[in-house]
Amino acid sequence: MIPKKYEFITFAFFMLLFMTLLMSFVITLINVGFTDTFFLQWFKAFWRAYIVAFPAILIVVPIVRKLVKKLVANV
């Protein structure tokens, strides 16, 4: 089991995995269609997106949490 202190990184890893798989699939399908090389192009797009998105999410999520906390009323 993964220790509790790594919960955010574990969450970010899996959230990004599923989101980048889904989004790169959709965008690749829209841009190139379902061709013979679709899966290779999708895989390339996925890894490029994941490499950029993982560090970005580690930086952006804390900022977004603070912003949402300010915007949402405690009722």
N, C-alpha and C positions, 0 to 999 in steps of 0.2 A: 504494500500500500504506500501511497505517496503521503508524506507528512502534510499536515494542515497548513503550514507556513508556505507551501508551494501551490496552494489552491488557486490563486489568481493566475499564475503562469500556466498551470494545468488547464484551467478554464480557457485562457486565451489560446493555448495550443489547439484544443479541440474545436472551439468556436471558429477560429480562423481556418482550420482544416476543412470543416463542413461548408463554411461560407465561401472560401476561395474555390473549393471544388465546384460548388453550385454556380457561382457567378462566372467563373472562367468557362464552365460548360456552356452556359447560356450565351455569353458574349462570343465565344468561338463559334457556336452554332449559328448565331445571327450573322457573323462576319464571313464565314467560309462555307456554311452549309454542311450537311452530312456527307463528306467526301471520303475517299479512301484513306486520306492522311488525317482525318478529323481527330482521331485519338492521340496521335503524335503531337499535333498542334495544340490540342487541349492540354496535354500533359506539360508542354513547354509553357503555355500561358499560366497554368496553375502554379508551377514552381516559381515563375517570375513574380506573380502576384503574392505568393506566400512569403517570399523572401523580403518583399517590401512591407507587407501588411503586419508581420509578426512584431518587428520592432515598433512600428507605428502604433499598434494597439497597446503596447506596453506604455507608451507615452501618452496617448490620447485618452484612454479610459479614465485615468484619475482626473483629468481635466473635465471630461464630460460629467463624471459623477459630481464634482463640485458645482458645475453649472446647473445640473438638474436639481441638486439639493437647494440651490438658491431660488430656482423657478417654481418648485412644487411646494404648495402650502401644507403645513402640518395641521391637520384637522383632527 
